[in-house]
Amino acid sequence: SCVISPKTIVSDACASYSTLDALNQKVKPAVDALTRETDFFSHYRLNLFNKACPFWNDEDAMCGNQACAVATLDNEEDIPEIWRASELGKLEGPLAKHPGRKLQKERPQRPLQGLLGENVGESCVVEYDDECDERDYCVPEDESATAKGDYVSLVQNPERFTGYTGDSAKMVWDAIYRENCFQKSSFPHSASLGMTSAPKGPAAHDFRAVLQDAGRQQMLEQQFNNQVQASGSAGLEYEDECLEKRVFYRVVSGMHTSISAHICWEFLNQTTGEWQPNLQCYYHRLHTHPERLSNLYFNYALLTRAIAKLGPHIQDYTYCTGDRDQDADTKAKVLAVTQGAASVPEIFDESLMFKNGEGPSLKEDFRNRFRNVSRIMDCVGCDKCRLWGKLQTAGYGTALKVLFEFDNESEEVPVLKRTELVALFNTYSRLSNSMAHVRYFRGLLDGEKKEK
Ligand code: FAD
C-alpha cells in the first residue's frame, strides 16, 4: 500500500512517485486552467512592500534588503541591465492598490480597468474579511489596518530565476529551517503574534545559533540521504525527531525544492539571454538529494488531500458576484481540480498527527512556528521571490488549517478567505509544475545514462 503518512518516504520503492505523477498528469490541465485563466485565481493580494523584516536589522550586513543582497551575480556590470539580479527580481505588470472599505462603499462596482486588466471587476478581487483567526497557520496578509496590500498578477510575474542569492537568501533559509527546532528557538514566537509593527531583534549572538542549527539540519539531511540510498523503503524516520517536527521540516524542505525546481526550469542563460531549463542546476540542487525530491512529492500528497477535503465545502462559494458567467466558469474549474484531487481517496493520512499526550500543545507550537515562517518571508530581499515565498507559505498554512483544524467527522465547514483560497490553489499549481519539471529533467538524465 502506498498511502502516504507523515512518516512515509515517498520513493520509487513504494511506487508513490509514479502514483503521484499519474495523478498530477491527470489533474494538472485543470490546475493550469484555474490558475492561469480565471481572474479570481490569477491575482493575489498581499502586503509586499510595507512590512519590515521582523527578525534582523535591515541596516546591518546580514540584511534582507535589495541593495545588499540582490545584486550578487558574478561580473554583474558585464551583463545588460535588464538581466541584472535587481531587475530580474522586480515585479512586472500593473499593481492595483486595495481600494479600501470607504471607497468600496461609495463605488461598489467600479471596475479597476487598466489596473488588473480590462475585464477584471473590483468585485472579483476585493474582500473585507481580514480578521486573524486563531486557527490560522499564517499571518494574514493584511493584518495592518492602514496597509491593505496590492493586487499582483501571478501570471505576469512567473516564479523563475531572479539571481537572488548570497548572504540574504542564506539567512532567510537558515532562519526558516531554524523554526524546525521546536524547543530551542531564539526568535520571538507568541510574543510577536498579532503585532502590527516590526520589532527589531534578535541580538547578533542569536545568529550563530541559527547557523549552528542549519548545520544540524544538514547533518540530519545527510543521514536521511544515506538511509534512503541504503534501503529505499518507506517508513524510515529522522533520528531524534518526532512526527510533527518531521512534518514541519518536510513541508519547508518541499517548498524549497519546488522553488529550486522553478529556478532551474526557467533559468536565465546570461550568455545568450535566453530562458531555458538548466540540467546542471537541477542535478546539483535536487537530483543528488533524493530526500528533497521526496519532500516535494510529500507536499503534493498533503495539498491534494487538503483540496480533496475542502472540495465539497466550496461548491457554493461565490467567486465574483456581479458577473455570472465568470462566476460559473471559475466554479467549474475549481470543481475539476477538487474532483481530480479526490480521485485518489487515501493519498495522505493526517490523522496520525497531534494525537498523543503532548499533541495539542505541539499543534500550537507547530502553528506558531509556521506563522513565524510567514513573517520571515518579509526578510526576502527580492520582490518576485518575496511574492512567491509569501504566497506559498500562505498556501501551506491554508492546507494545514484545512487538515488539522477541521475534524473529518464534524459538520463544521472550513471558511476560507479569498487570499487563502488563491494561495492554496496556486501553491498546488507550483507543486504540480515542479513535479512536471522534475520528470522532464529525470527523463534527460535517464536518456544520458542509456546513451552511455
Ligand atoms: P539554497 O537554495 O539557498 O539553499 C541553502 C541551503 O539549504 C543549501 O546549501 C542546502 O544545505 C539546503 N537546502 C537546499 N535545498 C533544500 C531542500 N529542498 N530541503 C532541505 N534543505 C535544502 N531565487 C530565484 O532565482 N528565484 C526565486 O523565485 C527565488 N525565490 C526565493 C524565495 C525564498 C523564500 C528564498 C529564501 C529564496 C529564494 N530564491 C529565489 C533564492 C534561492 O532559493 C537560493 O537561495 C539561491 O538560488 C542560492 O541557492 P544555493 O544553491 O546557494 O542554495
Residues whose N, C-alpha, C, O or C-beta is under 5 A from the ligand:
A	BS01	FAD	E159 R160 F161 T162 G163 Y164 T165 A169 V172 W173 Q218 S253 H256 T257 I259 I263 R292 V380 C385 G389
